Amino acid sequence: MYGDEATVRRILTELGDTWAVVGLSSNQQRAAYGVAAVLQRYGKRVVPVHPKAETVHGEQGYASLADIPFDVDVVDVFVNSDLAGTVADEAVAKGAKAVWFQLGVLDEAAYDRTRAAGLEMVMDRCPAIEIPRLPHRGVQNS
């Protein structure tokens, strides 16, 4: 398992509230759109990262992680597994504290590299499924 319950809990509750969501666009049919909305309801700042650099859920988007002019705590990855390792490497370079690969996104070599760089990492899980299971400080109304 790539991300035990303690790691999932730590990422969701202790590592910070600024989440860069790679693959998030204004397309409401995509999973990233709904997951980002859930994260926001639980108090996370969601930063869209997509080549279109669209504003989504009221947050300015950026074309790449490197373009974000502030620190991010967690990089949530909604891209094909073939591209995910590059995103994980960019998250390490950005100084993120954790990387989260969504359901179906798997790259064992990227997992090993990211953990070796000192970051927490979860693969093949969804924070929108995990976060409601945790004790929390209250859901924000949007």
N, C-alpha and C positions, 0 to 999 in steps of 0.2 A: 504494500500500500504506500502510495506516494503522498504522505501527509497524514499523520495520525491525528486523533481527536485533539490532543494537546496542541499540536501545531496549528490546526484549524482554529481552535479557540484563541491562541496567541495572536495569530494574524488578524482575526476579526475584532479582538478586544484590546490588544495591547500595543500594536505596532504603529498606530497612527490612523488618521481618518482621511488622508488624501489618497484616493485611488485613481490611477491612470487606467482607463479601460481601452485597451488596444483592440480596434475593430468596431468601436462604437460610432454609429452614424445616426442620422435622423430617421432611418428606416425602421418604422415601428413594428415591422414583421420579423425583424431579427431578434434573436435571443438577447443579444447585448443590450438592446434598448430596455427590455423589461427588467433584466438583472440590474442595470444601472439605476432604474427607478426604485427598486427594492433597497439597494445600498443607500440611496439618498434618504429613504424613509427611516433608515436606521442611523442616520446622522453622518454618513460618509460624504465627503466632497468627491464627486465623480468628474474626472477630467477626460473628455473624449479624445482619443488618438486615432486618427483615420486620415488617409490621404486628402480627403475633401476638407478637413479641418472645420467641420460644421459645429455650430453651437447646438448642443443637445441638453435637454433638461435644464436650460438656463446657464450652462457652463460653456465657456469658450473652448473650442476644439483646437487641436494642434495636429500637424501633419506627421509628427514623429515624437517619440519620447524626448529626444535631444532638443526639440523646439520648445518644450515646456520651460518657462523661465523661473520656475520655483521647484522646490523639492517635492517628490512624491514618496509616499510610504509603501504602497503596494501597487504592483503592476498586474492587472487582471487581463488575461490573454484570450481573446476570441478570434484567433486566426487558425488556419490550417496547421496541422502538426508539422508539416514540412517547413513552415515559416516560423514556428514558435520558438525554436532554439535561438534564432537571430534576435527575436524580441527579448528573450531571457538575457542574452548577452548585453543588449542595450539597457536593460533594467539594472544590471550590475554596474555598467558604466555610468548610469544616471545616479547611482547611489541609493537606490530603493532598498527597503528593508526586507521585502518579500516579493515573490512572484507566485501568481495563482494561474494555473492552466485550467481552463474550463472543461466541462464534461466532453470527453472524446478527444481532447488535445493531449497528446502523449509524445514525449521525447526524453527517453531515459538519459541520454548523454547530456542534454541540457539540464536535466534535474541534477545530475552529478556535478556539472560545472557550477551551477548556481549555488548549490549547497557548499561546494568547496570554496566558493568566494565569500561564504559567511552569511548568505541570505537564507531566510526561511522559504520553503517552497511546498506547494500543494499541486498535484496533477489530477485531472479527471474528476474534479469535484466542482460544485457550483455554490458560490457564496450566498446566493439568494435562497438556496435550499438550506444551507447550514446556519445562517445568521438567525433565523427565527427560532431555532432550537436552543439558542444560548440565552442565559439570563442577560437582560439588557436594561439600559437606562431609560427605555421608553421609545416608542416609535413616534417620529415627527409626522404631523399631518402636512400634506403638501397641497 
